[in-house]
Amino acid sequence: MGVARGRLYYTPTVRAARNTAAIRELLAVHEEHPRYGVRRLADELRWSQGKIRRIRTLAGVTIARRSKKYGKRARPEIRAPQNALKQYAVFRDETRPQAGMSYRGMVNASAWVQDFTYLWVDRQYHYLAVVLDLKTRRVLGWKLGMRHTTDLTYTALLDALSRHPVPAILHSDQGSEYLSYKHQELCERLEITLSASNKASPWQNGFMERFFGTLKHELPPLGTIPSAEKLHEAIALTIHYYNHRRKHSALHNMTPAAYAASLMAATPLRKRRDRVFKKVRA
């Protein structure tokens, strides 16, 4: 067969020795940095990511992933309303319904959307609730807190209503933070239609999701922010930049604030709603 006799009895002792040495190196780094994943281990040891995965498997090392369950969520106080923005959605291709729907038309619904996100700073979670105007993409109100509760989202909404004409529709997901008696009563008094996305349908609040992606990209790296106070300052500066300096391609290359200023003034109906809101605040 043309195979040397010695090859039949060959044992990969050299490779086994190299693997043993590599395992010792990886375990030493893993002990010092137990949360490091493949990329960071590769940077630390100056190995390829493929080698990291192979040696990590040989060493039996597993990385505990951070749980995405941030505590038990409260139950909603009210039943989720219908999605009032769905009437503005149209099929992307009428001949192919399976291609899905486009929600771009809902920017003309005189609606605000709201949501909150998580920010890991100073070894703890902080929660940012934001209210966004669909037409202008402008941030109208926001609130940063240590807990994602109805009080957090309600305060962000009051912040928006205290400085801007009320919308026709207020839209959110079906989180318990928004399905509360507080939100329901306020919307009834101001003649605002409360709206919610369907479950597991984040695209129905896609403009809000998109904004949070932009915000987190524009913020300084969260690992460099030392405290809640500095995080609040960074968010305020970033939102001001987003509203007043960052040009938006969907707004004819204008900033949200400039685009809002170019629109018509509030209608008499909105002014009447503003007076109602002042009575509510009183």
Kinemage of the C-alpha trace (Angstrom):
@kinemage 1
@onewidth
@group {chain A} dominant
@subgroup {mainchain}
@vectorlist {calphas} color= white
{ca met a 1} P 0.000 0.000 0.000
{ca gly a 2} L 3.018 2.265 0.151
{ca val a 3} L 2.442 3.147 3.830
{ca ala a 4} L 5.367 3.036 6.237
{ca arg a 5} L 5.048 0.535 9.111
{ca gly a 6} L 5.634 3.293 11.663
{ca arg a 7} L 2.614 5.242 10.462
{ca leu a 8} L 0.287 2.423 11.494
{ca tyr a 9} L 1.305 2.801 15.135
{ca tyr a 10} L 1.589 6.615 15.158
{ca thr a 11} L 0.029 8.413 18.093
{ca pro a 12} L -0.470 12.196 17.862
{ca thr a 13} L 1.573 12.898 20.989
{ca val a 14} L 2.870 16.232 19.716
{ca arg a 15} L -0.598 17.596 19.035
{ca ala a 16} L -1.885 16.256 22.343
{ca ala a 17} L 0.924 18.065 24.157
{ca arg a 18} L 0.109 21.289 22.305
{ca asn a 19} L -3.560 20.949 23.175
{ca thr a 20} L -2.695 20.409 26.834
{ca ala a 21} L -0.557 23.553 26.888
{ca ala a 22} L -3.270 25.533 25.097
{ca ile a 23} L -5.893 24.328 27.577
{ca arg a 24} L -3.745 25.556 30.464
{ca glu a 25} L -3.387 28.982 28.829
{ca leu a 26} L -7.111 29.281 28.132
{ca leu a 27} L -8.080 28.194 31.645
{ca ala a 28} L -5.745 30.800 33.137
{ca val a 29} L -7.394 33.576 31.111
{ca his a 30} L -10.869 32.189 31.789
{ca glu a 31} L -10.207 32.229 35.530
{ca glu a 32} L -9.233 35.896 35.364
{ca his a 33} L -12.042 36.855 32.947
{ca pro a 34} L -14.875 34.341 33.441
{ca arg a 35} L -17.334 36.348 31.280
{ca tyr a 36} L -15.123 36.619 28.220
{ca gly a 37} L -16.625 35.159 25.059
{ca val a 38} L -14.876 33.850 21.954
{ca arg a 39} L -13.926 37.231 20.511
{ca arg a 40} L -12.427 38.621 23.709
{ca leu a 41} L -10.606 35.380 24.471
{ca ala a 42} L -9.163 35.482 20.947
{ca asp a 43} L -7.986 39.059 21.492
{ca glu a 44} L -6.465 38.203 24.860
{ca leu a 45} L -4.627 35.072 23.711
{ca arg a 46} L -4.009 36.283 20.146
{ca trp a 47} L -5.483 33.105 18.722
{ca ser a 48} L -7.997 32.625 15.958
{ca gln a 49} L -11.624 32.348 17.002
{ca gly a 50} L -11.709 28.852 15.516
{ca lys a 51} L -8.882 27.759 17.815
{ca ile a 52} L -10.601 29.353 20.797
{ca arg a 53} L -13.758 27.371 20.114
{ca arg a 54} L -11.827 24.122 19.697
{ca ile a 55} L -9.709 24.498 22.830
{ca arg a 56} L -12.652 25.778 24.858
{ca thr a 57} L -14.570 22.643 23.926
{ca leu a 58} L -11.610 20.428 24.884
{ca ala a 59} L -11.324 22.252 28.215
{ca gly a 60} L -15.042 21.955 28.905
{ca val a 61} L -15.363 25.694 29.461
{ca thr a 62} L -18.844 27.210 29.204
{ca ile a 63} L -19.741 30.881 29.488
{ca ala a 64} L -22.820 31.718 31.528
{ca arg a 65} L -24.951 34.087 29.492
{ca arg a 66} L -26.736 36.963 31.127
{ca ser a 67} L -30.396 36.170 31.521
{ca lys a 68} L -32.825 38.310 29.553
{ca lys a 69} L -35.478 37.965 32.231
{ca tyr a 70} L -35.185 41.120 34.287
{ca gly a 71} L -37.476 40.127 37.087
{ca lys a 72} L -41.143 39.244 37.181
{ca arg a 73} L -43.263 41.608 35.144
{ca ala a 74} L -46.471 42.996 36.542
{ca arg a 75} L -49.770 41.967 35.040
{ca pro a 76} L -51.553 44.558 32.847
{ca glu a 77} L -54.346 46.460 34.587
{ca ile a 78} L -56.430 46.861 31.436
{ca arg a 79} L -57.095 44.801 28.353
{ca ala a 80} L -54.862 45.604 25.406
{ca pro a 81} L -56.636 47.935 22.940
{ca gln a 82} L -56.772 47.323 19.210
{ca asn a 83} L -53.921 48.483 17.011
{ca ala a 84} L -55.299 51.807 15.762
{ca leu a 85} L -52.334 52.189 13.389
{ca lys a 86} L -53.051 48.977 11.495
{ca gln a 87} L -55.568 50.785 9.280
{ca tyr a 88} L -52.627 52.737 7.831
{ca ala a 89} L -50.693 49.590 6.885
{ca val a 90} L -50.738 48.362 3.281
{ca phe a 91} L -49.481 45.230 1.597
{ca arg a 92} L -46.036 45.678 0.102
{ca asp a 93} L -47.191 43.616 -2.862
{ca glu a 94} L -50.939 43.172 -3.381
{ca thr a 95} L -50.311 40.074 -5.492
{ca arg a 96} L -48.109 38.494 -2.823
{ca pro a 97} L -49.711 38.987 0.642
{ca gln a 98} L -47.023 36.755 2.121
{ca ala a 99} L -44.517 39.554 1.467
{ca gly a 100} L -45.941 41.354 4.496
{ca met a 101} L -47.206 44.849 5.150
{ca ser a 102} L -45.621 48.281 5.202
{ca tyr a 103} L -46.394 50.568 8.131
{ca arg a 104} L -44.876 53.693 6.610
{ca gly a 105} L -48.299 55.231 6.082
{ca met a 106} L -48.930 55.432 9.811
{ca val a 107} L -46.727 58.535 10.048
{ca asn a 108} L -49.812 60.450 8.843
{ca ala a 109} L -51.979 59.160 11.692
{ca ser a 110} L -51.299 62.099 14.032
{ca ala a 111} L -49.874 59.557 16.445
{ca trp a 112} L -47.262 59.287 19.149
{ca val a 113} L -45.480 56.054 19.921
{ca gln a 114} L -43.883 55.068 23.211
{ca asp a 115} L -41.591 52.374 24.533
{ca phe a 116} L -38.716 51.859 26.959
{ca thr a 117} L -35.326 50.204 26.763
{ca tyr a 118} L -32.662 48.781 29.061
{ca leu a 119} L -29.214 50.323 29.616
{ca trp a 120} L -26.537 48.478 31.619
{ca val a 121} L -24.426 51.126 33.392
{ca asp a 122} L -22.429 51.016 36.617
{ca arg a 123} L -23.216 47.315 37.199
{ca gln a 124} L -26.992 47.757 37.136
{ca tyr a 125} L -29.872 48.235 34.736
{ca his a 126} L -31.378 51.625 34.028
{ca tyr a 127} L -34.622 52.041 32.123
{ca leu a 128} L -35.294 54.788 29.597
{ca ala a 129} L -38.897 55.526 28.585
{ca val a 130} L -39.369 57.664 25.466
{ca val a 131} L -42.310 59.238 23.624
{ca leu a 132} L -41.785 59.855 19.902
{ca asp a 133} L -43.865 61.796 17.372
{ca leu a 134} L -44.390 59.595 14.317
{ca lys a 135} L -44.792 62.472 11.869
{ca thr a 136} L -41.647 64.368 12.798
{ca arg a 137} L -39.606 61.546 14.453
{ca arg a 138} L -38.985 64.031 17.255
{ca val a 139} L -38.453 62.923 20.845
{ca leu a 140} L -41.194 64.689 22.780
{ca gly a 141} L -40.649 63.365 26.287
{ca trp a 142} L -38.462 60.913 28.175
{ca lys a 143} L -37.703 59.639 31.637
{ca leu a 144} L -34.797 57.634 33.055
{ca gly a 145} L -35.338 55.439 36.106
{ca met a 146} L -34.179 52.385 38.010
{ca arg a 147} L -37.392 50.378 37.522
{ca his a 148} L -39.589 49.759 34.490
{ca thr a 149} L -42.962 50.614 35.962
{ca thr a 150} L -46.130 52.427 34.971
{ca asp a 151} L -44.864 55.481 36.872
{ca leu a 152} L -41.790 55.626 34.629
{ca thr a 153} L -43.711 55.504 31.353
{ca tyr a 154} L -46.494 57.760 32.652
{ca thr a 155} L -43.977 60.429 33.674
{ca ala a 156} L -42.416 60.328 30.196
{ca leu a 157} L -45.885 60.805 28.706
{ca leu a 158} L -46.642 63.752 30.992
{ca asp a 159} L -43.323 65.275 29.986
{ca ala a 160} L -44.387 65.110 26.329
{ca leu a 161} L -47.923 66.390 26.934
{ca ser a 162} L -46.712 69.316 29.028
{ca arg a 163} L -44.828 70.783 26.052
{ca his a 164} L -46.627 69.602 22.923
{ca pro a 165} L -50.182 69.461 21.493
{ca val a 166} L -51.845 66.149 22.228
{ca pro a 167} L -51.987 63.462 19.520
{ca ala a 168} L -54.968 61.639 18.088
{ca ile a 169} L -53.426 58.205 18.803
{ca leu a 170} L -51.033 56.998 21.500
{ca his a 171} L -49.411 53.696 20.546
{ca ser a 172} L -47.251 51.212 22.462
{ca asp a 173} L -46.658 47.493 22.805
{ca gln a 174} L -48.637 45.327 25.217
{ca gly a 175} L -46.295 45.784 28.170
{ca ser a 176} L -47.912 46.152 31.572
{ca glu a 177} L -46.066 49.457 31.917
{ca tyr a 178} L -48.482 50.930 29.341
{ca leu a 179} L -51.679 48.956 29.921
{ca ser a 180} L -52.591 50.817 33.101
{ca tyr a 181} L -55.589 52.658 34.473
{ca lys a 182} L -53.485 55.844 34.548
{ca his a 183} L -52.859 55.767 30.820
{ca gln a 184} L -56.425 54.782 30.051
{ca glu a 185} L -57.994 57.555 32.140
{ca leu a 186} L -55.683 60.250 30.797
{ca cys a 187} L -56.339 59.248 27.198
{ca glu a 188} L -60.098 59.233 27.784
{ca arg a 189} L -60.008 62.749 29.230
{ca leu a 190} L -57.907 64.058 26.367
{ca glu a 191} L -59.867 62.164 23.699
{ca ile a 192} L -56.787 60.217 22.643
{ca thr a 193} L -57.212 56.768 21.108
{ca leu a 194} L -55.088 54.285 23.033
{ca ser a 195} L -53.459 51.740 20.730
{ca ala a 196} L -51.236 48.675 21.135
{ca ser a 197} L -49.281 46.393 18.831
{ca asn a 198} L -50.199 42.754 18.561
{ca lys a 199} L -48.216 40.387 20.747
{ca ala a 200} L -44.775 39.431 19.419
{ca ser a 201} L -45.066 42.027 16.622
{ca pro a 202} L -42.286 44.583 17.239
{ca trp a 203} L -42.473 45.777 13.630
{ca gln a 204} L -45.836 47.355 14.454
{ca asn a 205} L -43.880 49.786 16.614
{ca gly a 206} L -40.920 49.760 14.293
{ca phe a 207} L -40.176 53.493 14.330
{ca met a 208} L -39.677 53.317 18.091
{ca glu a 209} L -37.440 50.255 17.783
{ca arg a 210} L -35.420 52.047 15.119
{ca phe a 211} L -34.990 55.091 17.325
{ca phe a 212} L -33.588 53.053 20.201
{ca gly a 213} L -31.091 51.480 17.829
{ca thr a 214} L -29.967 54.950 16.740
{ca leu a 215} L -29.842 56.228 20.318
{ca lys a 216} L -27.640 53.381 21.540
{ca his a 217} L -25.351 53.869 18.556
{ca glu a 218} L -25.019 57.604 19.220
{ca leu a 219} L -24.508 57.269 22.992
{ca pro a 220} L -20.960 56.919 24.317
{ca pro a 221} L -19.991 53.280 25.041
{ca leu a 222} L -22.011 52.325 28.107
{ca gly a 223} L -18.945 50.799 29.737
{ca thr a 224} L -17.316 54.235 29.838
{ca ile a 225} L -20.228 55.899 31.666
{ca pro a 226} L -19.397 55.782 35.402
{ca ser a 227} L -22.707 56.667 37.060
{ca ala a 228} L -26.444 57.236 36.689
{ca glu a 229} L -25.886 60.987 36.734
{ca lys a 230} L -23.464 60.793 33.818
{ca leu a 231} L -25.868 58.483 31.964
{ca his a 232} L -28.686 61.031 32.386
{ca glu a 233} L -26.417 63.762 31.054
{ca ala a 234} L -25.330 61.632 28.089
{ca ile a 235} L -28.932 60.788 27.186
{ca ala a 236} L -29.992 64.444 27.390
{ca leu a 237} L -27.132 65.514 25.104
{ca thr a 238} L -27.767 62.676 22.641
{ca ile a 239} L -31.505 63.382 22.419
{ca his a 240} L -30.818 67.090 21.900
{ca tyr a 241} L -28.380 66.199 19.125
{ca tyr a 242} L -30.925 63.811 17.587
{ca asn a 243} L -33.723 66.400 17.648
{ca his a 244} L -31.793 69.496 16.610
{ca arg a 245} L -28.648 68.531 14.716
{ca arg a 246} L -28.933 65.053 13.237
{ca lys a 247} L -30.469 65.185 9.742
{ca his a 248} L -33.066 62.544 8.921
{ca ser a 249} L -33.266 61.242 5.350
{ca ala a 250} L -37.002 60.493 5.683
{ca leu a 251} L -37.624 64.140 6.652
{ca his a 252} L -36.236 65.618 3.421
{ca asn a 253} L -32.784 65.692 5.008
{ca met a 254} L -34.001 67.965 7.818
{ca thr a 255} L -33.652 67.537 11.547
{ca pro a 256} L -36.784 66.457 13.464
{ca ala a 257} L -37.031 69.877 15.126
{ca ala a 258} L -36.669 71.748 11.834
{ca tyr a 259} L -39.200 69.492 10.129
{ca ala a 260} L -41.686 69.989 12.974
{ca ala a 261} L -41.268 73.742 12.693
{ca ser a 262} L -42.112 73.558 8.995
{ca leu a 263} L -45.450 71.859 9.589
{ca met a 264} L -48.749 73.634 10.093
{ca ala a 265} L -49.686 74.918 13.534
{ca ala a 266} L -51.948 72.909 15.834
{ca thr a 267} L -55.639 72.677 14.915
{ca pro a 268} L -58.332 74.230 17.136
{ca leu a 269} L -59.280 70.722 18.264
{ca arg a 270} L -55.793 70.130 19.562
{ca lys a 271} L -55.805 73.477 21.330
{ca arg a 272} L -59.048 72.469 23.044
{ca arg a 273} L -57.430 69.220 24.122
{ca asp a 274} L -54.507 71.210 25.503
{ca arg a 275} L -56.905 73.116 27.740
{ca val a 276} L -58.355 69.833 28.936
{ca phe a 277} L -54.870 68.597 29.724
{ca lys a 278} L -54.134 71.673 31.808
{ca lys a 279} L -57.256 70.907 33.843
{ca val a 280} L -56.038 67.336 34.339
{ca arg a 281} L -52.634 68.567 35.530
{ca ala a 282} L -54.362 70.982 37.924
